[in-house]
């Protein structure tokens, strides 16, 4: 159980970091020039996306962590 939890946490954090990076890049890309970037908006949007990514992983599981899903299904059968 502990191993599956570690795998789930690792997969969740990797997904959250990717989501944060993608959101930051997308938000930065909306500015015409780098001096017009609203860095507070970039940071807050990226942080919110990271939180939502973690909450979604907790609510629905992760395809990146197949052993977590299999073990969770086995636990429910018992």
Helices and strands as residue ranges (DSSP letters): H 2-28, G 34-36, H 39-60, H 66-77
